[in-house]
Structures are given as C-alpha cells and as structure tokens.
Amino acid sequence: MPMEQEVKNWYDQWYKAEGINTMQSYEYYPIFLDFLRVEAGKNILDVACGTGFLLKAATKRGLVTFGVDISEEAIKTTKTVSPKSVVFVGKGEDLKFEDNTFDYVTCLGALEHFLDMKQGLQQIKRVAKDNAMFCIMVPNSNYFFYKINGKCGTNQQDINEHLASLKQWKKIFKENGFEILKIYQDKWKMKQIDIFSSSNLLQALRRLLYKVWWIFLPLKYTYQFIFILRKK
C-alpha cells in the first residue's frame, strides 16, 4: 500500500504533464448530471474533481459547485476550467465540510484509488444532506476485454487501484449505508467509435461489430458501473 504523499506526488506529476487532457473531454460529463436529475439552485460536491469538467457542466446548469482533489495540480486545472467553483486540495477520506451540507455528491472514477475506501464513503455520506443523491462511478474487475487480453485496470494501477465485480460493489455500498437506486453502464467508449472514420471496409465492419457488441453488453461485463445512490 502506497503512502499518501506518494499518491499526491503521482497525481501531481500526471496532471502537470497532461493538464486538461488528463481525463475525458468536457462532453463526457453532463450525462452524470442527467442521471442525478439535478435542479438549479442546489449545491454539488465533486470528490476527486480532477480537471473540473463536471463542475463546469454543473455550473452551467445553475448549481452551486464545490470540488476537492488530492492533487494540487488538478486543483490548478479546475480553477481554470471552472472558475466559479469553490475548490480545495484535500483527500476524500477527510472532507473539510460540515455535516449535511450537499444536495448532490459525485465521485467519478476515483473511489477505487482511495487508500481507505470505507472511510471515504463514510465521509461522502457525512457531508451530504439526508435526502441527497450520489453518483459514484467505479471500475469492473470482470470487464469483458480484461478477460480477453489479460490486462486488468488502468495506468493508475502503478500507484493504487482497487477493481471489483458488480456483486462486490453492490455489497460495498450497502454495507456502508447506501441504498442503490440505479446502475448504469459507462458507454462513452462505445459512443466514441466512429464507424466511418476509416476507408478500409474491414476496419469499418470491425468497428460496427464492436459498437453493436457494446449496445448488448450485459451490465456485469461492462467497463465501469455508474451507481446512483442515496442514504439508507
């Protein structure tokens, strides 16, 4: 298990090198607000806010936006991308907010990198109002292509990454006091496939088959799970 400072240093180097290209593009993020059915005038906290694109999208919808990230370089990027957001350097396991503060809390592709996931979930729950909604995206250890190519996880495996199956993630959330309302697939990879970007007929056919395969992919074999939750 790495030390906290090692994790901070790793992410600082990554964000310093990649900047706004560290994570997905801005177009990736509004769907999460759709899943939450956000209402203008309410507030939202994005835990591990990264490049700040989710906060930017939330600000455009009239929400009061807050973010926290362990990386100082990530927070620098967020301040540029979403200048109206209130953002802090900090870890998800120790959120510097009062109890019962937020209407919505998001944590997208980050919980699996926490050094203490249980503590992080308790903190996320603590700062949320009793009727708050949560959107947490986590990776699937049973992703179909991991089974084919033998690879498991992202480049963040180099520092700390915990993958789990659908059944395991359900258990984790329930044991930490969350009610599961809905589970969605992360279909961004499928949407990015451009069938007609190649003049090669065989390549176009392969991309078409890949896209169709994504449409019918069972939830338990998908790339990432998007959980919509509330407190029990």
LOZA-487306 format. One line per 5 residues: number of its first residue (from 0); their letters; for each residue x, y, z of N, C-alpha, C. Coordinates in steps of 0.1 Angstrom, whole numbers, padded with zeros to 4 digits. Layout:
<rs>
NUM = a = X,Y,Z,X,Y,Z,X,Y,Z | ...
</rs>
This chain:
<rs>
0 = mpmeq = 0008,-0012,0000,0000,0000,0000,0009,0013,0000 | 0007,0022,-0010,0015,0034,-0010,0011,0043,0001 | 0020,0053,0004,0018,0063,0014,0010,0074,0007 | 0003,0083,0015,-0005,0094,0010,0004,0103,0001 | 0016,0106,0006,0024,0116,-0002,0028,0110,-0015
5 = evknw = 0030,0097,-0016,0033,0090,-0028,0022,0092,-0038 | 0010,0090,-0033,-0002,0092,-0042,-0003,0106,-0047 | -0001,0116,-0038,-0002,0130,-0042,0008,0133,-0052 | 0020,0128,-0050,0031,0131,-0060,0028,0125,-0073 | 0023,0113,-0073,0020,0106,-0086,0010,0114,-0094
10 = ydqwy = -0001,0118,-0087,-0012,0126,-0094,-0007,0140,-0098 | 0001,0146,-0090,0006,0159,-0094,0015,0158,-0106 | 0023,0148,-0108,0031,0146,-0120,0022,0144,-0132 | 0012,0136,-0130,0003,0132,-0141,-0005,0145,-0146 | -0011,0152,-0137,-0018,0164,-0141,-0009,0175,-0146
15 = kaegi = 0003,0176,-0141,0012,0186,-0146,0016,0183,-0161 | 0017,0170,-0164,0021,0166,-0177,0009,0167,-0187 | -0003,0163,-0182,-0014,0162,-0192,-0024,0174,-0191 | -0024,0181,-0180,-0034,0192,-0179,-0048,0188,-0181 | -0055,0195,-0190,-0070,0192,-0192,-0072,0179,-0200
20 = ntmqs = -0061,0174,-0205,-0062,0161,-0212,-0060,0149,-0203 | -0058,0151,-0190,-0056,0140,-0181,-0068,0131,-0181 | -0080,0136,-0181,-0092,0128,-0180,-0100,0129,-0194 | -0112,0125,-0194,-0120,0126,-0205,-0123,0140,-0209 | -0128,0143,-0221,-0131,0156,-0225,-0144,0161,-0218
25 = yeyyp = -0147,0174,-0219,-0158,0180,-0213,-0171,0173,-0216 | -0173,0169,-0229,-0185,0163,-0234,-0189,0150,-0226 | -0180,0144,-0220,-0182,0132,-0212,-0191,0134,-0200 | -0191,0146,-0194,-0196,0148,-0180,-0210,0151,-0179 | -0217,0158,-0188,-0231,0162,-0185,-0240,0150,-0182
30 = ifldf = -0238,0139,-0188,-0246,0127,-0186,-0248,0124,-0171 | -0238,0126,-0163,-0238,0123,-0149,-0248,0132,-0142 | -0250,0144,-0146,-0259,0153,-0141,-0273,0149,-0145 | -0275,0144,-0157,-0287,0138,-0161,-0292,0127,-0153 | -0282,0118,-0150,-0286,0106,-0141,-0291,0111,-0127
35 = lrvea = -0285,0122,-0122,-0289,0127,-0109,-0302,0135,-0110 | -0305,0139,-0122,-0317,0148,-0124,-0316,0161,-0115 | -0304,0167,-0117,-0301,0179,-0108,-0311,0190,-0111 | -0312,0198,-0100,-0321,0210,-0101,-0313,0223,-0098 | -0315,0233,-0106,-0308,0245,-0105,-0310,0251,-0091
40 = gknil = -0300,0258,-0085,-0301,0264,-0072,-0296,0255,-0061 | -0295,0242,-0063,-0289,0233,-0053,-0274,0233,-0054 | -0268,0226,-0045,-0253,0225,-0045,-0248,0211,-0047 | -0236,0210,-0052,-0230,0198,-0055,-0215,0198,-0051 | -0211,0186,-0046,-0196,0184,-0043,-0191,0173,-0052
45 = dvacg = -0180,0176,-0059,-0174,0166,-0068,-0161,0162,-0060 | -0161,0150,-0055,-0149,0144,-0048,-0139,0139,-0058 | -0127,0143,-0057,-0117,0140,-0067,-0121,0146,-0081 | -0122,0159,-0080,-0128,0167,-0092,-0119,0167,-0104 | -0106,0164,-0103,-0097,0162,-0115,-0096,0175,-0123
50 = tgfll = -0100,0174,-0135,-0099,0186,-0144,-0110,0196,-0143 | -0120,0193,-0135,-0131,0203,-0132,-0142,0203,-0143 | -0142,0194,-0152,-0152,0194,-0162,-0166,0191,-0157 | -0168,0183,-0147,-0181,0180,-0141,-0186,0193,-0134 | -0177,0200,-0127,-0181,0212,-0121,-0185,0223,-0131
55 = kaatk = -0178,0224,-0142,-0181,0233,-0152,-0195,0230,-0158 | -0198,0218,-0160,-0211,0214,-0165,-0222,0217,-0155 | -0219,0214,-0142,-0229,0217,-0132,-0232,0232,-0130 | -0221,0240,-0131,-0223,0255,-0130,-0232,0260,-0142 | -0230,0254,-0153,-0239,0258,-0165,-0253,0255,-0162
60 = rglvt = -0256,0245,-0154,-0270,0242,-0151,-0275,0249,-0139 | -0268,0258,-0134,-0273,0267,-0123,-0270,0261,-0109 | -0261,0252,-0107,-0258,0246,-0094,-0247,0254,-0088 | -0247,0254,-0075,-0235,0260,-0067,-0225,0248,-0066 | -0213,0250,-0070,-0204,0239,-0072,-0192,0240,-0063
65 = fgvdi = -0188,0228,-0058,-0176,0226,-0049,-0169,0214,-0054 | -0155,0215,-0052,-0147,0203,-0056,-0135,0202,-0047 | -0130,0189,-0046,-0119,0186,-0038,-0111,0176,-0045 | -0097,0177,-0045,-0089,0167,-0051,-0075,0167,-0043 | -0070,0155,-0043,-0057,0153,-0035,-0045,0160,-0042
70 = seeai = -0047,0162,-0055,-0036,0168,-0063,-0037,0183,-0064 | -0026,0190,-0061,-0026,0205,-0062,-0026,0209,-0077 | -0020,0201,-0086,-0020,0203,-0100,-0034,0202,-0106 | -0042,0192,-0101,-0056,0190,-0105,-0064,0203,-0101 | -0062,0208,-0089,-0070,0219,-0085,-0066,0232,-0093
75 = kttkt = -0054,0233,-0097,-0050,0244,-0105,-0057,0243,-0119 | -0058,0231,-0124,-0066,0230,-0137,-0080,0233,-0135 | -0086,0228,-0124,-0100,0230,-0121,-0103,0245,-0120 | -0095,0252,-0113,-0097,0267,-0112,-0097,0274,-0125 | -0090,0269,-0135,-0090,0275,-0148,-0103,0271,-0156
80 = vspks = -0106,0258,-0155,-0118,0252,-0162,-0131,0257,-0157 | -0132,0258,-0144,-0145,0261,-0137,-0142,0272,-0126 | -0139,0284,-0130,-0135,0295,-0121,-0146,0299,-0111 | -0159,0295,-0113,-0169,0299,-0104,-0170,0288,-0093 | -0164,0277,-0094,-0164,0267,-0084,-0155,0270,-0072
85 = vvfvg = -0159,0265,-0060,-0151,0266,-0048,-0144,0253,-0047 | -0131,0253,-0048,-0123,0241,-0048,-0112,0241,-0038 | -0108,0229,-0033,-0098,0228,-0023,-0089,0216,-0026 | -0077,0216,-0021,-0068,0205,-0021,-0071,0196,-0009 | -0074,0184,-0011,-0077,0175,0001,-0081,0161,-0004
90 = kgedl = -0081,0152,0006,-0083,0138,0002,-0098,0134,0006 | -0103,0125,-0002,-0117,0121,0000,-0120,0114,0013 | -0110,0109,0020,-0111,0103,0033,-0112,0113,0045 | -0110,0126,0041,-0111,0136,0052,-0116,0149,0046 | -0129,0150,0043,-0135,0161,0037,-0137,0173,0047
95 = kfedn = -0133,0185,0043,-0133,0196,0052,-0146,0204,0051 | -0157,0197,0052,-0171,0203,0051,-0179,0199,0063 | -0189,0207,0066,-0198,0204,0077,-0207,0192,0073 | -0213,0186,0083,-0223,0175,0081,-0235,0181,0074 | -0241,0172,0066,-0254,0176,0059,-0254,0189,0051
100 = tfdyv = -0243,0190,0043,-0241,0202,0035,-0247,0202,0021 | -0245,0190,0014,-0247,0190,0000,-0259,0182,-0005 | -0265,0188,-0016,-0277,0181,-0022,-0273,0170,-0031 | -0261,0171,-0037,-0256,0161,-0046,-0241,0159,-0043 | -0236,0146,-0044,-0222,0143,-0043,-0218,0134,-0054
105 = tclga = -0208,0137,-0061,-0203,0128,-0072,-0188,0124,-0068 | -0185,0112,-0074,-0171,0107,-0072,-0169,0098,-0084 | -0163,0103,-0095,-0163,0096,-0108,-0149,0090,-0110 | -0148,0077,-0110,-0136,0070,-0113,-0125,0073,-0103 | -0128,0075,-0090,-0118,0079,-0080,-0118,0070,-0068
110 = lehfl = -0130,0066,-0064,-0132,0058,-0051,-0122,0046,-0051 | -0120,0040,-0062,-0111,0028,-0063,-0097,0032,-0060 | -0093,0044,-0061,-0079,0049,-0058,-0077,0054,-0044 | -0088,0054,-0036,-0087,0059,-0022,-0078,0048,-0014 | -0070,0053,-0005,-0062,0044,0003,-0071,0037,0014
115 = dmkqg = -0083,0044,0017,-0092,0038,0026,-0106,0041,0021 | -0111,0031,0013,-0124,0033,0006,-0136,0035,0016 | -0135,0027,0027,-0146,0027,0037,-0147,0041,0043 | -0135,0046,0047,-0135,0060,0053,-0140,0070,0043 | -0136,0068,0030,-0140,0078,0020,-0155,0078,0018
120 = lqqik = -0161,0066,0018,-0176,0065,0017,-0183,0071,0029 | -0178,0069,0041,-0184,0075,0052,-0183,0090,0052 | -0172,0095,0047,-0171,0110,0046,-0180,0116,0035 | -0181,0109,0024,-0190,0113,0013,-0205,0113,0019 | -0208,0103,0026,-0222,0102,0032,-0224,0113,0043
125 = rvakd = -0214,0116,0051,-0215,0125,0062,-0218,0139,0057 | -0211,0144,0046,-0213,0158,0042,-0225,0160,0033 | -0232,0149,0031,-0244,0150,0022,-0257,0152,0031 | -0267,0159,0026,-0279,0160,0033,-0287,0147,0033 | -0296,0145,0042,-0303,0133,0044,-0310,0128,0031
130 = namfc = -0315,0138,0023,-0322,0134,0011,-0313,0136,-0002 | -0300,0137,0001,-0290,0139,-0010,-0290,0127,-0020 | -0285,0130,-0032,-0283,0119,-0042,-0268,0119,-0045 | -0264,0106,-0047,-0249,0104,-0050,-0248,0097,-0064 | -0237,0101,-0071,-0233,0094,-0083,-0219,0090,-0082
135 = imvpn = -0217,0077,-0081,-0203,0072,-0079,-0200,0062,-0090 | -0190,0064,-0098,-0186,0056,-0109,-0173,0048,-0105 | -0174,0034,-0107,-0163,0025,-0102,-0160,0015,-0113 | -0148,0010,-0113,-0144,0000,-0124,-0148,-0014,-0121 | -0150,-0022,-0132,-0154,-0035,-0131,-0142,-0045,-0133
140 = snyff = -0140,-0053,-0123,-0129,-0063,-0125,-0132,-0074,-0135 | -0145,-0075,-0138,-0150,-0086,-0148,-0152,-0080,-0162 | -0147,-0068,-0165,-0148,-0062,-0178,-0144,-0072,-0189 | -0153,-0073,-0199,-0151,-0084,-0209,-0137,-0084,-0215 | -0132,-0072,-0218,-0119,-0072,-0225,-0107,-0075,-0216
145 = yking = -0109,-0073,-0203,-0099,-0078,-0194,-0097,-0093,-0194 | -0108,-0099,-0197,-0108,-0114,-0198,-0101,-0118,-0210 | -0102,-0111,-0221,-0096,-0114,-0234,-0081,-0111,-0234 | -0078,-0099,-0230,-0064,-0095,-0232,-0055,-0097,-0220 | -0061,-0101,-0209,-0053,-0104,-0197,-0049,-0092,-0189
150 = kcgtn = -0052,-0080,-0194,-0049,-0067,-0187,-0060,-0064,-0178 | -0057,-0058,-0166,-0068,-0055,-0157,-0065,-0041,-0150 | -0073,-0032,-0153,-0071,-0018,-0147,-0065,-0008,-0157 | -0062,0003,-0151,-0056,0014,-0159,-0042,0017,-0155 | -0036,0027,-0161,-0022,0031,-0157,-0021,0035,-0142
155 = qqdin = -0032,0037,-0136,-0032,0041,-0122,-0030,0029,-0113 | -0030,0017,-0119,-0025,0005,-0111,-0011,0007,-0106 | -0004,0016,-0113,0010,0018,-0108,0011,0024,-0094 | 0000,0031,-0090,0000,0038,-0077,-0010,0031,-0067 | -0022,0030,-0071,-0032,0023,-0063,-0045,0023,-0070
160 = ehlas = -0051,0011,-0072,-0063,0009,-0079,-0070,-0004,-0074 | -0082,-0003,-0070,-0090,-0015,-0065,-0102,-0017,-0074 | -0101,-0028,-0081,-0112,-0032,-0090,-0121,-0042,-0083 | -0134,-0042,-0086,-0143,-0052,-0080,-0154,-0055,-0090 | -0161,-0066,-0088,-0172,-0071,-0096,-0185,-0063,-0093
165 = lkqwk = -0195,-0065,-0101,-0208,-0058,-0098,-0213,-0062,-0084 | -0213,-0075,-0082,-0217,-0081,-0069,-0210,-0075,-0057 | -0196,-0074,-0059,-0188,-0068,-0048,-0191,-0054,-0045 | -0192,-0046,-0056,-0195,-0031,-0054,-0209,-0029,-0048 | -0218,-0037,-0052,-0232,-0036,-0045,-0230,-0039,-0030
170 = kifke = -0223,-0049,-0026,-0221,-0052,-0012,-0214,-0040,-0005 | -0203,-0035,-0011,-0196,-0024,-0005,-0205,-0012,-0002 | -0213,-0008,-0012,-0222,0004,-0010,-0233,0001,0001 | -0238,-0011,0000,-0249,-0014,0010,-0243,-0015,0024 | -0231,-0021,0026,-0225,-0022,0039,-0221,-0009,0045
175 = ngfei = -0220,0001,0036,-0216,0015,0041,-0228,0024,0041 | -0240,0019,0041,-0252,0027,0044,-0258,0034,0032 | -0256,0029,0020,-0262,0035,0008,-0273,0026,0003 | -0283,0032,-0003,-0294,0025,-0010,-0291,0027,-0025 | -0291,0016,-0032,-0288,0016,-0047,-0301,0019,-0054
180 = lkiyq = -0302,0030,-0061,-0314,0034,-0068,-0313,0029,-0083 | -0302,0030,-0089,-0300,0027,-0103,-0285,0024,-0106 | -0283,0016,-0116,-0269,0013,-0120,-0269,0014,-0135 | -0260,0023,-0140,-0259,0025,-0155,-0245,0020,-0159 | -0244,0017,-0172,-0231,0014,-0178,-0225,0027,-0183
185 = dkwkm = -0211,0027,-0182,-0204,0038,-0188,-0202,0035,-0203 | -0209,0041,-0212,-0209,0037,-0226,-0201,0047,-0235 | -0193,0055,-0228,-0185,0065,-0235,-0176,0059,-0246 | -0170,0048,-0243,-0161,0041,-0253,-0169,0038,-0265 | -0181,0033,-0263,-0190,0029,-0275,-0193,0041,-0283
190 = kqidi = -0197,0052,-0276,-0201,0064,-0284,-0189,0071,-0292 | -0177,0068,-0287,-0165,0074,-0294,-0161,0066,-0307 | -0167,0054,-0309,-0163,0046,-0321,-0170,0053,-0333 | -0162,0057,-0342,-0166,0062,-0355,-0165,0052,-0366 | -0176,0046,-0370,-0176,0035,-0379,-0170,0040,-0393
195 = fsssn = -0172,0052,-0397,-0169,0057,-0410,-0156,0065,-0410 | -0148,0064,-0400,-0136,0072,-0399,-0125,0065,-0407 | -0127,0053,-0412,-0117,0046,-0420,-0123,0042,-0433 | -0115,0043,-0444,-0119,0039,-0457,-0118,0024,-0459 | -0111,0018,-0450,-0109,0003,-0450,-0122,-0004,-0446
200 = llqal = -0128,-0011,-0456,-0141,-0018,-0453,-0140,-0028,-0441 | -0129,-0035,-0440,-0128,-0045,-0430,-0127,-0038,-0416 | -0120,-0027,-0415,-0119,-0019,-0403,-0132,-0013,-0399 | -0140,-0008,-0409,-0153,-0003,-0406,-0162,-0013,-0401 | -0162,-0025,-0407,-0170,-0036,-0402,-0167,-0040,-0388
205 = rrlly = -0154,-0041,-0385,-0150,-0044,-0371,-0155,-0034,-0361 | -0154,-0021,-0365,-0159,-0011,-0356,-0174,-0012,-0354 | -0181,-0015,-0365,-0196,-0017,-0364,-0199,-0028,-0355 | -0192,-0039,-0356,-0195,-0051,-0347,-0192,-0047,-0333 | -0181,-0040,-0331,-0177,-0036,-0317,-0187,-0027,-0311
210 = kvwwi = -0193,-0018,-0319,-0203,-0009,-0314,-0216,-0016,-0311 | -0220,-0025,-0319,-0232,-0034,-0317,-0230,-0042,-0304 | -0218,-0047,-0303,-0214,-0055,-0291,-0216,-0047,-0278 | -0212,-0035,-0278,-0213,-0026,-0267,-0227,-0024,-0263 | -0236,-0022,-0273,-0250,-0020,-0271,-0257,-0031,-0263
215 = flplk = -0253,-0044,-0266,-0259,-0055,-0260,-0251,-0061,-0249 | -0240,-0055,-0245,-0231,-0060,-0234,-0239,-0060,-0221 | -0239,-0072,-0215,-0246,-0073,-0201,-0239,-0064,-0191 | -0246,-0059,-0182,-0241,-0050,-0172,-0229,-0055,-0165 | -0230,-0068,-0161,-0219,-0074,-0153,-0206,-0075,-0160
220 = ytyqf = -0206,-0073,-0173,-0193,-0073,-0181,-0189,-0060,-0186 | -0196,-0049,-0182,-0193,-0036,-0188,-0180,-0031,-0182 | -0175,-0019,-0187,-0162,-0013,-0183,-0163,-0007,-0169 | -0173,0002,-0167,-0174,0008,-0154,-0189,0009,-0151 | -0192,0009,-0138,-0205,0010,-0133,-0208,0024,-0128
225 = ifilr = -0219,0029,-0131,-0223,0043,-0126,-0235,0040,-0116 | -0232,0042,-0103,-0242,0039,-0093,-0249,0053,-0089 | -0262,0052,-0089,-0270,0063,-0083,-0275,0059,-0070 | -0272,0066,-0059,-0274,0062,-0046,-0281,0072,-0037 | -0286,0068,-0026,-0290,0077,-0015,-0287,0071,-0002
230 = kk = -0288,0078,0009,-0286,0073,0022,-0298,0063,0025 | -0294,0052,0032,-0305,0043,0037,-0313,0050,0048
</rs>
